């Protein structure tokens, strides 16, 4: 049996709307971008949502549209895109440690990284569980810091009843591995009208749209911009996917519960994922921590040999990569990050995953355990 790490749920509705858009000939930014933005803003509970070509672009635009130029606190335990967006915005990433249980940045770790040069904080909601956002927002407000949420992995997740991505500037990913997909794509969310207008301009070559133009062909740049727009067909795909989000996340939670029940009896080898009582986890990934790091590679290799798409997120962490070494402070302590990078395993989880596939994963893990004894 083949069990991939992840698999997008693409059905007849997605194929139908894509076919319709392709036949229409309107392939650039179009009406489905407008529809997806309205639906997404309503879903997240914000005033403005802007479709973009990736979450990475959204992170970069959040910094550029806010005119951030100083230090930006980010986790080292994240995908490289988070730090790259900071560097590409001519800012300086400052690596922050994460909690061992939730794998998220905490207010305490963030506070320890703040200096006179800090201008922003990018929190990454790891694997589908939001950070402690009420405390983090209060901390950022206290120090007048811009708060950006890398919500690539938490579409539909909540902290204390409020949607992830609605506490600060929200940046979401629609990559095929995420909770919903547009193939490639992302979303930027905010409650700030002026910020939204700047963001819209920067992703469209720096051109500010105006209804007052007497000459439709007149295009004048107000900002040095990019082409970070999402094409109309991909936005159409997103419209269909977003309407399915709750059902897709429901199945992820069901699979995670089956995993949890099984791993509860394997405490000699694994530590169960911890979910904060205030968090609604949407399990973009299901990660299990090994008690002994010496078993990590062996388990992943064994599962892969059984055609099970186990993987690791993230090893090496950013501060252990040569490209980012010059951003490491002499007094930086990232002990938890280093532990997690050597002990976590990501297991298959996706909305169309069958109970039989889940059982195959768990049976294979038990076979691996039997081989260790």
C-alpha positions as CSV (number, residue, x, y, z in Angstrom):
1,X,0.0,0.0,0.0
2,X,1.3,3.5,-0.9
3,X,0.6,6.3,1.6
4,X,1.9,9.7,0.5
5,X,2.9,12.3,3.1
6,X,0.1,14.6,1.8
7,X,-2.4,14.7,-1.0
8,X,-4.7,17.6,-2.0
9,X,-8.4,16.8,-2.3
10,X,-9.2,17.7,-5.9
11,X,-12.7,16.7,-7.1
12,X,-15.1,17.3,-9.9
13,X,-16.1,20.8,-8.7
14,X,-12.5,21.9,-8.9
15,X,-12.1,20.4,-12.4
16,X,-15.4,22.0,-13.5
17,X,-14.5,25.5,-12.4
18,X,-11.0,25.3,-13.8
19,X,-12.3,24.1,-17.2
20,X,-14.8,27.0,-17.2
21,X,-12.1,29.6,-16.5
22,X,-9.7,28.2,-19.0
23,X,-12.4,28.3,-21.7
24,X,-13.3,31.9,-20.8
25,X,-9.8,33.1,-21.8
26,X,-9.4,35.3,-18.7
27,X,-6.3,33.8,-17.2
28,X,-4.7,36.7,-15.4
29,X,-5.9,38.3,-12.2
30,X,-9.7,38.4,-12.5
31,X,-13.2,38.0,-11.0
32,X,-12.3,34.9,-9.0
33,X,-9.6,36.8,-7.2
34,X,-12.2,39.2,-6.0
35,X,-14.5,36.4,-4.9
36,X,-11.8,34.5,-3.1
37,X,-10.6,37.6,-1.3
38,X,-14.2,38.4,-0.1
39,X,-14.8,34.8,1.1
40,X,-11.4,34.5,2.8
41,X,-11.7,37.8,4.6
42,X,-15.1,36.7,5.9
43,X,-13.8,33.3,7.0
44,X,-10.8,34.7,8.8
45,X,-12.7,37.7,10.3
46,X,-10.7,40.5,8.8
47,X,-11.5,43.6,6.7
48,X,-9.2,42.9,3.8
49,X,-7.7,39.8,2.1
50,X,-5.4,40.0,-0.9
51,X,-4.5,37.0,-3.1
52,X,-0.9,36.6,-3.9
53,X,1.3,34.1,-5.7
54,X,2.7,32.6,-2.4
55,X,2.9,33.0,1.3
56,X,6.5,33.9,0.9
57,X,5.5,36.9,-1.2
58,X,2.8,37.8,1.4
59,X,5.5,37.8,4.2
60,X,7.8,40.0,2.1
61,X,4.9,42.4,1.3
62,X,3.9,42.6,4.9
63,X,7.4,44.0,5.7
64,X,7.8,46.2,2.7
65,X,4.3,47.8,2.9
66,X,4.9,48.5,6.6
67,X,8.3,50.0,5.8
68,X,10.2,47.7,8.2
69,X,14.0,48.0,7.9
70,X,15.4,46.8,11.3
71,X,15.5,43.5,13.1
72,X,12.7,40.9,12.7
73,X,12.3,38.1,15.2
74,X,11.6,34.8,13.6
75,X,11.8,31.1,14.7
76,X,14.8,29.1,13.5
77,X,12.5,26.1,13.5
78,X,10.6,26.9,10.3
79,X,10.9,26.6,6.5
80,X,13.5,28.8,4.9
81,X,10.9,31.0,3.3
82,X,10.2,32.9,6.6
83,X,13.8,34.1,6.9
84,X,14.2,34.6,3.1
85,X,11.3,37.0,3.1
86,X,13.0,39.0,5.9
87,X,16.3,39.2,4.1
88,X,14.7,40.0,0.7
89,X,13.0,42.9,2.5
90,X,16.5,44.3,3.6
91,X,15.7,43.4,7.2
92,X,17.7,41.4,9.7
93,X,16.3,38.1,11.0
94,X,16.8,37.3,14.6
95,X,16.4,33.7,15.5
96,X,14.1,32.8,18.4
97,X,13.7,29.4,20.2
98,X,10.4,27.5,20.4
99,X,8.5,25.6,23.0
100,X,9.3,21.9,23.1
101,X,5.6,20.8,23.4
102,X,3.8,23.0,20.9
103,X,6.9,23.7,18.7
104,X,5.8,27.4,18.6
105,X,7.5,30.6,19.6
106,X,6.3,31.8,23.0
107,X,6.0,35.3,24.5
108,X,8.9,34.5,26.8
109,X,11.3,33.5,24.0
110,X,10.2,36.5,21.9
111,X,10.8,38.9,24.8
112,X,14.3,37.6,25.3
113,X,15.1,38.5,21.6
114,X,13.8,42.1,21.7
115,X,16.4,44.9,21.3
116,X,16.3,48.6,20.5
117,X,16.6,47.6,16.8
118,X,13.6,45.2,16.8
119,X,10.8,46.4,14.5
120,X,8.7,43.3,13.9
121,X,7.9,39.8,15.0
122,X,6.9,37.0,12.6
123,X,5.3,34.1,14.5
124,X,5.0,30.8,12.7
125,X,2.0,28.6,13.7
126,X,3.7,25.2,13.5
127,X,1.9,22.3,11.9
128,X,-1.6,23.7,12.4
129,X,-1.5,24.9,16.0
130,X,-1.6,28.7,16.7
131,X,0.9,30.4,19.0
132,X,-0.3,32.0,22.3
133,X,-1.5,35.0,20.3
134,X,-3.2,37.1,23.0
135,X,0.0,37.3,25.0
136,X,2.2,37.8,21.9
137,X,0.0,40.6,20.6
138,X,0.1,42.3,24.0
139,X,3.9,42.0,24.0
140,X,4.1,43.5,20.5
141,X,1.8,46.3,21.3
142,X,3.8,47.1,24.5
143,X,7.0,47.4,22.4
144,X,5.4,49.0,19.3
145,X,6.4,46.0,17.1
146,X,4.7,45.0,13.9
147,X,3.1,41.6,14.4
148,X,3.0,39.2,11.3
149,X,1.5,35.8,11.4
150,X,3.0,33.1,9.1
151,X,-0.2,31.1,9.0
152,X,0.9,28.9,6.1
153,X,0.1,25.8,8.2
154,X,-3.0,27.1,10.0
155,X,-5.9,27.9,7.6
156,X,-9.0,27.6,9.8
157,X,-7.1,27.2,13.1
158,X,-8.2,29.3,16.1
159,X,-6.6,30.7,19.2
160,X,-9.2,31.2,22.0
161,X,-11.9,31.3,19.4
162,X,-10.3,33.8,17.1
163,X,-8.9,32.8,13.7
164,X,-5.1,32.5,13.2
165,X,-4.1,35.3,10.9
166,X,-6.4,37.8,12.4
167,X,-4.3,39.0,15.3
168,X,-1.7,40.8,13.1
169,X,-1.0,40.8,9.4
170,X,-1.9,37.3,8.2
171,X,0.1,35.4,5.6
172,X,-1.3,32.1,4.3
173,X,-0.1,29.4,1.9
174,X,-2.2,27.5,-0.6
175,X,0.6,25.1,-1.6
176,X,-0.6,21.6,-2.4
177,X,0.6,20.3,1.1
178,X,-1.6,22.9,2.9
179,X,-5.1,22.7,4.3
180,X,-6.5,24.0,1.0
181,X,-4.7,24.6,-2.3
182,X,-4.6,26.7,-5.3
183,X,-1.5,24.7,-6.6
184,X,0.7,27.7,-5.9
185,X,-0.6,30.8,-4.1
186,X,-1.0,32.7,-0.9
187,X,-3.1,35.3,0.9
188,X,-2.4,38.5,2.8
189,X,-4.9,39.7,5.4
190,X,-5.2,42.9,7.4
191,X,-7.7,45.3,9.0
192,X,-5.7,48.3,7.9
193,X,-7.1,50.0,4.7
194,X,-4.0,52.0,3.8
195,X,-1.7,48.9,4.4
196,X,-4.0,46.9,2.1
197,X,-3.9,49.5,-0.6
198,X,-0.1,49.7,-0.5
199,X,0.1,45.9,-0.6
200,X,-2.2,45.7,-3.6
201,X,0.0,48.2,-5.4
202,X,3.3,46.6,-4.6
203,X,2.2,43.2,-5.8
204,X,1.1,44.8,-9.1
205,X,4.3,46.5,-10.2
206,X,3.8,49.4,-7.7
207,X,0.7,50.8,-9.6
208,X,-2.0,52.2,-7.4
209,X,-5.4,51.6,-9.0
210,X,-7.7,54.6,-9.4
211,X,-11.2,55.1,-10.6
212,X,-10.4,58.7,-11.4
213,X,-8.2,57.9,-14.4
214,X,-9.5,59.6,-17.6
215,X,-7.2,57.4,-19.7
216,X,-7.6,53.7,-19.0
217,X,-4.1,52.9,-20.5
218,X,-2.4,55.3,-18.1
219,X,-0.2,53.3,-15.6
220,X,2.1,55.1,-13.3
221,X,4.1,53.5,-10.5
222,X,3.9,54.9,-7.0
223,X,6.1,52.2,-5.5
224,X,8.9,50.0,-6.7
225,X,6.8,46.9,-7.0
226,X,6.7,43.2,-8.1
227,X,4.5,40.9,-10.0
228,X,3.2,38.8,-7.1
229,X,-0.4,38.4,-8.3
230,X,-2.3,35.2,-8.3
231,X,-3.8,34.1,-11.7
232,X,-7.6,33.9,-12.1
233,X,-7.7,30.1,-12.7
234,X,-5.9,29.5,-9.4
235,X,-8.2,31.8,-7.5
236,X,-11.1,29.9,-8.9
237,X,-9.6,26.7,-7.6
238,X,-9.3,28.5,-4.2
239,X,-13.0,29.5,-4.2
240,X,-14.0,25.8,-4.4
241,X,-11.4,24.7,-1.9
242,X,-12.3,27.3,0.7
243,X,-15.9,26.2,0.7
244,X,-14.7,22.7,1.6
245,X,-12.2,23.9,4.3
246,X,-14.2,22.9,7.4
247,X,-14.8,19.4,6.0
248,X,-11.2,19.0,5.0
249,X,-10.0,20.0,8.4
250,X,-12.5,17.8,10.1
251,X,-11.0,14.7,8.5
252,X,-7.5,15.8,9.4
253,X,-8.6,16.0,13.0
254,X,-10.1,12.5,12.8
255,X,-6.9,11.0,11.5
256,X,-4.9,12.8,14.2
257,X,-7.2,11.4,16.9
258,X,-6.5,7.8,15.6
259,X,-2.8,8.5,15.7
260,X,-3.0,9.9,19.2
261,X,-4.9,6.9,20.5
262,X,-2.3,4.5,19.1
263,X,0.8,6.5,20.2
264,X,-0.6,6.8,23.7
265,X,0.4,3.1,24.2
266,X,3.9,3.6,22.8
267,X,5.3,6.0,25.4
268,X,8.7,4.2,25.5
269,X,9.3,5.4,22.0
270,X,7.1,8.5,21.3
271,X,5.8,11.7,22.9
272,X,2.3,12.6,21.9
273,X,1.8,16.0,20.2
274,X,0.6,18.6,22.8
275,X,-2.4,20.8,22.0
276,X,-3.0,23.9,24.1
277,X,-6.5,24.1,25.6
278,X,-7.0,27.5,23.9
279,X,-6.0,26.2,20.5
280,X,-7.9,24.6,17.7
281,X,-5.4,22.5,15.9
282,X,-6.0,21.9,12.1
283,X,-3.2,19.3,11.6
284,X,-1.6,20.6,8.4
285,X,1.1,18.2,9.6
286,X,1.0,15.4,12.2
287,X,4.4,15.3,13.9
288,X,5.5,12.8,16.5
289,X,8.5,13.2,18.7
290,X,10.8,10.3,19.4
291,X,12.1,9.8,23.0
292,X,15.5,8.9,21.7
293,X,16.9,10.8,18.7
294,X,19.1,7.9,17.6
295,X,15.9,6.2,16.3
296,X,14.7,9.1,14.1
297,X,16.5,8.4,10.8
298,X,15.9,4.7,11.2
299,X,12.1,5.1,11.6
300,X,11.8,7.5,8.6
301,X,13.9,5.2,6.4
302,X,11.9,2.2,7.4
303,X,8.6,3.9,6.7
304,X,9.8,5.1,3.3
305,X,10.8,1.6,2.5
306,X,7.2,0.6,3.2
307,X,6.1,3.2,0.7
308,X,4.9,5.5,3.5
309,X,5.8,9.2,3.0
310,X,7.2,10.0,6.4
311,X,9.5,13.1,6.5
312,X,11.1,15.6,8.9
313,X,10.1,19.3,9.4
314,X,12.6,20.9,10.0
315,X,16.1,19.6,9.9
316,X,18.5,21.4,9.7
317,X,16.9,24.4,11.4
318,X,17.8,27.8,9.9
319,X,20.5,28.7,12.4
320,X,22.4,25.5,11.4
321,X,22.5,26.4,7.7
322,X,25.5,28.2,6.3
323,X,23.4,30.8,4.5
324,X,22.0,32.2,7.7
325,X,25.1,31.7,10.0
326,X,25.9,35.4,9.9
327,X,22.7,36.3,11.6
328,X,23.4,34.2,14.7
329,X,24.0,36.2,17.9
330,X,26.8,35.1,20.1
331,X,24.4,34.7,23.1
332,X,21.7,32.9,21.1
333,X,20.2,29.8,22.8
334,X,18.2,27.6,20.5
335,X,18.3,24.4,22.5
336,X,14.7,23.4,22.0
337,X,14.9,24.0,18.3
338,X,18.0,21.7,18.1
339,X,16.3,19.0,20.1
340,X,13.1,19.1,17.9
341,X,15.0,19.1,14.7
342,X,16.6,15.8,15.6
343,X,13.6,14.0,17.2
344,X,10.5,14.9,15.2
345,X,9.0,12.8,12.4
346,X,6.1,14.0,10.2
347,X,3.6,11.3,9.4
348,X,1.1,11.1,6.5
349,X,-2.1,13.1,7.0
350,X,-4.5,14.4,4.4
351,X,-8.3,14.8,4.0
352,X,-8.8,11.7,1.7
353,X,-6.6,9.5,3.8
354,X,-8.6,6.3,4.5
355,X,-8.7,4.4,7.8
356,X,-6.9,1.5,6.0
357,X,-4.0,3.8,5.1
358,X,-3.8,5.1,8.7
359,X,-3.8,1.5,9.9
360,X,-1.0,0.7,7.5
361,X,1.1,3.5,8.9
362,X,0.5,2.4,12.5
363,X,1.1,-1.3,11.7
364,X,4.4,-0.4,10.0
365,X,5.5,1.7,12.9
366,X,4.7,-1.3,15.2
367,X,6.8,-3.5,12.9
368,X,9.7,-1.1,13.2
369,X,9.3,-1.1,17.0
370,X,9.4,-4.9,17.0
371,X,12.7,-4.8,15.1
372,X,14.3,-2.6,17.8
373,X,13.6,-5.2,20.6
